Amino acid sequence: MSGAVSEKKPLGLRRTLVWLYEGVGKWPLRFRWAMLIFDVLTISYFLVSPFIPKEGYHYWLDYVIGAVIALDLLARFYIAPTKRRFLQRYMNIADIIVVFTMFAPLISQNYAFLRIIRALRIARAFTFLRDNNLLSSYLNLNRVVIERAINVVVFLFIMSALVYADQVNRPGSDVKNYLDAFYFTVTSLTTTGYGDVTLVGWTGRVLPIIIMLLGVTLFLRLLRALVTPTDKVEVECTNCGLMRHDRDSVHCKHCGEVIYIENEGFDP
């Protein structure tokens, strides 16, 4: 202790990544905002890119976006406490699929619509906004509607990808492009069935069945959430762990523990 000034040791790679993804402070907050904005921009890009003519399509942008998603995936895998559980999470599996479609355009060209499963990453926005008390009350009240709307959109684009990949090169099929496939999926899901676009082969019978059975279920659940507003909010009970409570609850209905739900007051 002879007056020597201790040098500040630089953070290692793992500690730096943990700090950025899970820590607190100005730079972690900025980093998470940047990732959130990137998620929103890439999801918007994936929604419109299948409709961009090939002569005006910029493949270099796919490689740039794919590289950023891959680096984000590798960073989160590196700091994950359990690698096996990380690879079993559906959002991480979705990212792996998206990276594949970005770096293998020749192999995965017909399945470009699968990139829309990146929309599952919007769940990261819920966690980020809630942890920072941004729109937390709005998200608590509308979480079910938002999640079900995302499920419907993701289902539409995934099924459109399957329809396009299966039918585009088949003789007699009316599916000539992505828009035809998407149009067919929407009309099947809504049970409109104009009949101007039809599929061929046994898969042309199976795919509409899947679209109608699963799609109608998802669509009706979304409509129900819209017309039947929920009176539940997600606040974890510190005693029993129950998550969903009435908006005006004072005690947990499961164990009776006092719970504290932030609100701005309710109309009588």
C-alpha positions as CSV (number, residue, x, y, z in Angstrom):
1,M,0.0,0.0,0.0
2,S,2.9,2.4,-0.7
3,G,0.8,4.8,-2.6
4,A,0.6,2.6,-5.7
5,V,-2.5,3.3,-7.8
6,S,-4.4,0.1,-8.6
7,E,-5.1,-0.4,-12.3
8,K,-8.6,-1.1,-13.4
9,K,-8.7,-4.5,-14.9
10,P,-10.6,-4.8,-18.2
11,L,-13.7,-6.9,-18.2
12,G,-13.4,-10.3,-19.9
13,L,-15.6,-11.1,-22.9
14,R,-18.1,-13.2,-20.9
15,R,-18.5,-10.6,-18.2
16,T,-18.9,-7.9,-20.8
17,L,-21.7,-9.8,-22.6
18,V,-23.4,-10.6,-19.4
19,W,-23.3,-6.9,-18.4
20,L,-24.7,-5.8,-21.8
21,Y,-27.5,-8.4,-21.9
22,E,-28.4,-8.6,-18.2
23,G,-26.7,-5.8,-16.4
24,V,-27.9,-2.3,-15.4
25,G,-26.6,1.1,-16.4
26,K,-26.5,3.5,-19.4
27,W,-24.7,1.3,-21.9
28,P,-26.7,-1.9,-21.2
29,L,-29.9,0.1,-21.6
30,R,-28.7,1.6,-24.9
31,F,-27.6,-1.8,-26.1
32,R,-31.0,-3.4,-25.4
33,W,-32.8,-0.5,-27.0
34,A,-30.6,-1.0,-30.1
35,M,-31.5,-4.7,-30.2
36,L,-35.1,-4.0,-29.8
37,I,-35.1,-1.5,-32.7
38,F,-33.1,-4.0,-34.8
39,D,-35.8,-6.7,-34.0
40,V,-38.6,-4.3,-35.1
41,L,-36.8,-3.3,-38.3
42,T,-35.9,-6.8,-39.3
43,I,-39.4,-8.1,-38.7
44,S,-40.8,-5.3,-40.9
45,Y,-38.2,-6.1,-43.6
46,F,-39.1,-9.8,-43.5
47,L,-42.8,-8.9,-44.0
48,V,-42.2,-7.0,-47.2
49,S,-39.1,-8.7,-48.7
50,P,-41.0,-11.6,-50.3
51,F,-43.0,-9.1,-52.4
52,I,-39.9,-7.2,-53.6
53,P,-39.1,-8.1,-57.3
54,K,-35.9,-10.1,-57.7
55,E,-34.3,-7.5,-59.9
56,G,-34.7,-4.9,-57.1
57,Y,-33.7,-7.3,-54.2
58,H,-30.5,-6.6,-52.4
59,Y,-29.0,-9.9,-51.2
60,W,-26.2,-8.2,-49.4
61,L,-28.7,-6.9,-46.9
62,D,-29.7,-10.5,-46.1
63,Y,-26.1,-11.3,-45.3
64,V,-25.7,-8.3,-43.1
65,I,-28.9,-9.0,-41.1
66,G,-28.0,-12.7,-40.9
67,A,-24.6,-11.8,-39.5
68,V,-26.1,-9.6,-36.8
69,I,-28.6,-12.2,-35.8
70,A,-25.9,-14.9,-35.8
71,L,-23.7,-12.8,-33.6
72,D,-26.5,-12.1,-31.2
73,L,-27.4,-15.8,-31.1
74,L,-23.8,-16.8,-30.4
75,A,-23.3,-14.2,-27.7
76,R,-26.5,-15.4,-25.9
77,F,-25.4,-19.0,-26.3
78,Y,-21.9,-18.2,-24.9
79,I,-23.3,-16.6,-21.7
80,A,-26.1,-19.1,-21.2
81,P,-25.7,-21.0,-18.0
82,T,-27.1,-24.2,-19.5
83,K,-26.3,-24.7,-23.2
84,R,-28.8,-27.6,-23.7
85,R,-31.7,-25.6,-22.3
86,F,-30.7,-22.7,-24.5
87,L,-30.9,-24.8,-27.6
88,Q,-34.3,-26.2,-26.6
89,R,-36.0,-22.8,-26.3
90,Y,-38.3,-22.1,-29.3
91,M,-37.2,-18.5,-29.8
92,N,-33.6,-19.6,-30.1
93,I,-34.6,-22.4,-32.5
94,A,-36.5,-19.8,-34.5
95,D,-33.3,-17.7,-34.7
96,I,-31.3,-20.6,-36.0
97,I,-33.8,-21.2,-38.8
98,V,-33.8,-17.5,-39.7
99,V,-30.0,-17.5,-39.9
100,F,-30.1,-20.5,-42.2
101,T,-32.5,-18.8,-44.5
102,M,-30.3,-15.6,-44.6
103,F,-27.1,-17.4,-45.5
104,A,-28.5,-20.2,-47.8
105,P,-30.6,-18.3,-50.3
106,L,-30.3,-21.0,-53.0
107,I,-31.3,-23.8,-50.7
108,S,-33.9,-21.9,-48.7
109,Q,-35.3,-19.5,-51.3
110,N,-38.7,-21.1,-51.4
111,Y,-38.9,-20.9,-47.6
112,A,-38.0,-17.2,-47.2
113,F,-41.4,-16.6,-45.5
114,L,-40.1,-18.7,-42.6
115,R,-38.0,-15.6,-41.6
116,I,-41.2,-14.1,-40.2
117,I,-40.8,-16.5,-37.2
118,R,-38.3,-13.8,-36.1
119,A,-41.5,-12.1,-34.9
120,L,-41.3,-14.5,-31.9
121,R,-38.4,-12.3,-30.7
122,I,-40.9,-9.6,-30.0
123,A,-41.3,-11.4,-26.6
124,R,-38.0,-9.8,-25.8
125,A,-39.7,-6.4,-26.1
126,F,-42.2,-7.3,-23.5
127,T,-39.5,-8.2,-21.0
128,F,-37.4,-5.2,-21.8
129,L,-40.3,-2.7,-21.6
130,R,-41.6,-4.2,-18.4
131,D,-38.3,-4.3,-16.6
132,N,-37.8,-0.6,-17.4
133,N,-41.3,0.4,-16.4
134,L,-42.1,1.4,-20.0
135,L,-45.7,0.9,-21.0
136,S,-45.8,-1.8,-18.3
137,S,-49.5,-1.1,-17.4
138,Y,-50.5,-1.2,-21.1
139,L,-48.6,-4.4,-21.8
140,N,-50.1,-6.1,-18.7
141,L,-53.6,-5.2,-19.9
142,N,-53.1,-6.1,-23.6
143,R,-50.5,-8.8,-23.5
144,V,-53.0,-11.6,-24.5
145,V,-54.2,-9.6,-27.5
146,I,-50.7,-8.8,-28.7
147,E,-49.4,-12.3,-28.3
148,R,-52.4,-13.8,-30.1
149,A,-52.1,-11.3,-33.0
150,I,-48.4,-12.2,-33.4
151,N,-49.4,-15.9,-33.4
152,V,-51.9,-15.3,-36.2
153,V,-49.4,-13.3,-38.3
154,V,-46.6,-15.9,-37.8
155,F,-49.0,-18.7,-38.7
156,L,-50.1,-16.9,-41.9
157,F,-46.6,-16.5,-43.2
158,I,-45.4,-19.9,-42.3
159,M,-48.3,-21.6,-44.0
160,S,-47.9,-19.3,-47.0
161,A,-44.3,-20.5,-47.3
162,L,-45.3,-24.1,-47.2
163,V,-48.0,-23.5,-49.8
164,Y,-45.6,-21.6,-52.1
165,A,-42.8,-24.2,-51.8
166,D,-45.2,-27.1,-52.5
167,Q,-47.2,-25.6,-55.3
168,V,-45.2,-23.1,-57.3
169,N,-43.6,-25.5,-59.7
170,R,-46.5,-28.0,-60.0
171,P,-48.4,-28.3,-63.3
172,G,-52.0,-27.1,-63.0
173,S,-51.4,-25.1,-59.8
174,D,-52.7,-21.6,-59.6
175,V,-49.9,-20.5,-57.2
176,K,-47.4,-18.5,-59.3
177,N,-45.8,-16.3,-56.7
178,Y,-45.7,-15.5,-52.9
179,L,-48.8,-13.2,-53.2
180,D,-50.9,-16.1,-54.6
181,A,-49.8,-18.3,-51.7
182,F,-50.5,-15.7,-49.1
183,Y,-53.9,-14.9,-50.7
184,F,-54.9,-18.5,-50.7
185,T,-53.8,-18.9,-47.0
186,V,-55.9,-15.9,-46.0
187,T,-59.0,-16.9,-47.9
188,S,-58.7,-20.4,-46.4
189,L,-58.2,-19.2,-42.9
190,T,-61.2,-16.9,-43.1
191,T,-63.2,-19.7,-44.8
192,T,-64.1,-17.4,-47.7
193,G,-63.0,-19.8,-50.4
194,Y,-63.3,-17.8,-53.6
195,G,-62.0,-20.7,-55.6
196,D,-59.9,-18.6,-58.0
197,V,-56.7,-20.0,-56.6
198,T,-56.6,-23.8,-56.1
199,L,-53.9,-26.3,-55.2
200,V,-53.1,-29.7,-56.8
201,G,-52.0,-33.0,-55.5
202,W,-52.7,-34.7,-52.1
203,T,-50.7,-32.0,-50.4
204,G,-53.0,-29.5,-52.0
205,R,-55.7,-31.1,-49.9
206,V,-53.8,-31.5,-46.7
207,L,-52.5,-28.0,-46.5
208,P,-55.9,-26.3,-46.6
209,I,-57.1,-28.6,-43.9
210,I,-54.3,-27.6,-41.7
211,I,-54.8,-23.9,-42.5
212,M,-58.5,-24.1,-41.7
213,L,-58.4,-26.2,-38.5
214,L,-55.4,-24.4,-36.9
215,G,-55.8,-21.0,-38.5
216,V,-59.5,-20.6,-37.6
217,T,-58.8,-21.6,-34.0
218,L,-56.0,-19.0,-33.7
219,F,-58.2,-16.4,-35.5
220,L,-61.2,-17.0,-33.2
221,R,-58.9,-16.8,-30.1
222,L,-57.7,-13.4,-31.3
223,L,-61.3,-12.2,-31.9
224,R,-62.3,-13.4,-28.5
225,A,-59.4,-11.5,-26.9
226,L,-60.5,-8.3,-28.8
227,V,-64.2,-8.4,-28.0
228,T,-63.8,-9.8,-24.4
229,P,-61.3,-7.6,-22.6
230,T,-59.5,-9.4,-19.8
231,D,-59.7,-8.2,-16.3
232,K,-56.5,-10.0,-15.4
233,V,-52.9,-8.7,-15.0
234,E,-49.7,-10.6,-14.6
235,V,-48.2,-9.9,-11.1
236,E,-46.4,-12.7,-9.4
237,C,-47.4,-13.5,-5.8
238,T,-44.4,-13.5,-3.6
239,N,-45.7,-16.4,-1.5
240,C,-47.2,-19.0,-4.0
241,G,-46.1,-17.7,-7.3
242,L,-49.5,-17.3,-8.9
243,M,-49.1,-14.9,-11.9
244,R,-52.6,-13.9,-13.0
245,H,-54.8,-11.8,-10.7
246,D,-57.8,-9.5,-11.0
247,R,-56.8,-5.9,-11.8
248,D,-58.3,-4.7,-8.5
249,S,-57.0,-7.5,-6.3
250,V,-55.5,-6.8,-2.9
251,H,-54.9,-10.4,-1.8
252,C,-53.8,-13.5,-3.8
253,K,-56.9,-15.6,-4.4
254,H,-54.8,-18.8,-4.1
255,C,-53.0,-18.2,-0.8
256,G,-54.3,-14.9,0.6
257,E,-51.0,-13.1,0.5
258,V,-51.1,-9.4,0.1
259,I,-50.2,-8.4,-3.5
260,Y,-49.3,-5.0,-4.8
261,I,-50.6,-4.1,-8.3
262,E,-49.5,-0.8,-9.7
263,N,-52.4,1.0,-11.3
264,E,-53.7,4.5,-12.1
265,G,-57.1,3.9,-10.5
266,F,-60.2,2.3,-12.0
267,D,-63.5,3.8,-12.9
268,P,-66.4,2.6,-10.7
